[in-house]
């Protein structure tokens, strides 16, 4: 498997693992088959975004940022054991779509809700990545991430 393929597989696993709790909540909110396709498409959008970001960091030879990103996403995934964050971001996503009038469109509403939810959760992962990067700099530990 190529390096791009391995990175794609890494982000496929990490993003789906991070989305697992939100995905279960979303399935109860959007039970129709078409809506489930929208949810899955939203998650795959983030798989592609994280994969492209990692490829760009690799291309720019930024191992410290790649390591911080990986640890931020892994740490964010651990928050699912106490799913309050997932519930709050999902509710915020649905409220946002309701406020702008996009709350009852098959396929589109769950896709957009997944994107808004994923954006909020990615911001949390970004904060955690920043904290990891600061910690790595503080302790002088940087290394290669694959």
C-alpha positions, 0 to 999 in steps of 0.5 A: 500500500502506498503512503497516501493509501496508508494515510487515507486508511489512518484517517478513515479509522480515526475519523470514523472512530471519532464520529461513532457516538455522534453517528449513533445519535444522528441515526436516531434523529435521522432514521430514513435511508437517504438521511443515513447516506447524508450522515455517512457522506458528512463523515467521509467529507471529514475523512478526506479533509483530515487526509488532505491536511495530513498529506499537506503537512507531510509535503511541507515536512512538518512532523511536529504538526502532524504529531500534534494533529494525530494526538489531538484527534486521538484525545478528542476521540477519548471524550466520547466515553463521556458523550456530553460534548457529542450531544451538545455539538449535535444539538448546536448543529441541529439548532443552527440548521433550524435557525437558517431554515434547512432543517427538513430537507432529506439528505441535505439536512443530515449532511449539513448537520454532520458538517456543522457537528464535525466542524465543532468537534474538529475545533475541539480536536484543534484545541487539543492539538494546540495543547499537545504541540505546546506540551511537545515544545515545552518538553522538547519532544518531537518526532516522526509520525506516520 
